[in-house]
């Protein structure tokens, strides 16, 4: 009778690829074929030791099958293994699913703050004048010149009304007149032509303030 020992395999997430089973599906180890090879299922590795258990002369013996931490394990029987006496033989081995480290969460992109539109709400008499002249409020080049026209128009209106009390000069109608006068001065700056009279609408507003 040939020297061989039948191997009973208790496997989890793996399969035995050598020795190959015989025609009846049984697996045997022999002196010439005593290397056992295990292959883990897809996505699994051998992370814990297995056991190779057999019946010794007096009691059951167990040899460890070291974990390889890969997807295959090779285990070779000792040369002095007794294929007649050391039976039954049981191979126990488990493979485990590899732990996939999830990617580090990425911070969501900070939405780009929309550009804050330029505030076009007039807040001062100068702003009102610039709006009338269609000059952007954030354009400061002529601010000093425009303010001087506003001051001049205010003095002109004050002398025209013979008004020491600023009450009427602070009225909405007076501010319209001041704005119109300053606008007229700005539009005619550098013009050597002498304007003999004010526009009719502006003159009408002045008369309303007088009486």
Secondary structure, DSSP 8 states (H G I E B T S, - for coil): ---EEEEEEEEESEEEEES---TTS--EEETTB-EEEEEE-TTEE--S-EEEEEE-SSSEEEEEE---SSSEEEEE--TT--TTTS-SEEEEEE-EE--------------------------SHHHHHHHHTT--TT--TTHHHHHHHHHHHHHHHHHHHT--STTGGGSHHHHHHHHHHHHHHHHTTT--S---S--HHHHHHHHHHH-
